[in-house]
Amino acid sequence: MTSTNRMHIGEVTVLSTVALTPALDELVPSYEKSGNRLMIIYNTIGELKKRIDNGDTADVIILSRQILNKLEAQRKLISGSIVNIGISYVAVGIRAGARLPDISTQEKLKETLLAAKSISYADPAKGGASGVYFAGVLDRLGISDQMKAKTVLVPNAQAGELVAGGQVEIGVAQACEIAVVPGTRVVGPLPGDLNSRMIFSAGMGSNCRIPRAAESLIEFMASPVAAAVLKSKGMDPV
């Protein structure tokens, strides 16, 4: 091994949204063949943003593009290091084999939600992007109060698991979070202008200790190999 190659090797610390958990779980072994090791902390976008605001950082940070742009403006990311890696949307999920609900229009979605015996989505207070967004959707539909009694809030990405286990009838989360749970089915995105398209991106923390290794991880996450895995986990490559 040359001295140049040894400069790439190290432990790359990563702060990542839970939405990327399924893809990263599969991609980590492939990336670590480079000799680098990954130490990943997963949490909701909101909670990770709070941690970073309070001084936490990592070599690589994987969040929504919107949040990374703000961090770059605050000089908490290395300028110009942000790379888009995947696209997802807030989706409705049901148990595999259940009757497919009609969510084709805002009115049909409203009827489906009111008729459901139970639903689950990420607790907005925990900062999960899909939960914050969907709470706003319920407000826009004018049914927030009607839904409270039959709603099970989860810390982050467990809505799909509750659907698969039969604990709730409908789960709302990022499509990629639902698609990877065995026993679930993604019905589709929220209709019309309720649809929420989120770009996930990666950038280098401003205090990155091993920039060349961090760059190699970001390049890997934007590679065709990673794109295929992202697609298999319910996320569209950029």
Secondary structure by P-SEA (a helix, b strand, c coil): ccaaaaaaccbbbbbbcccaaaaaaaacccccccccccbbbbbcaaaaaaaaaaccccccccccaaaaaaaaaacccccccccccccccccccccccccccccccaaaaaaaaaacccccccccccccaaaaaaaaaaaaaccccccccccccccccaaaaaaaacccccccccaaaaaaccccccccccccccbbbbbbbcccccccccaaaaaaaaaaaacaaaaaaaaaaccccc
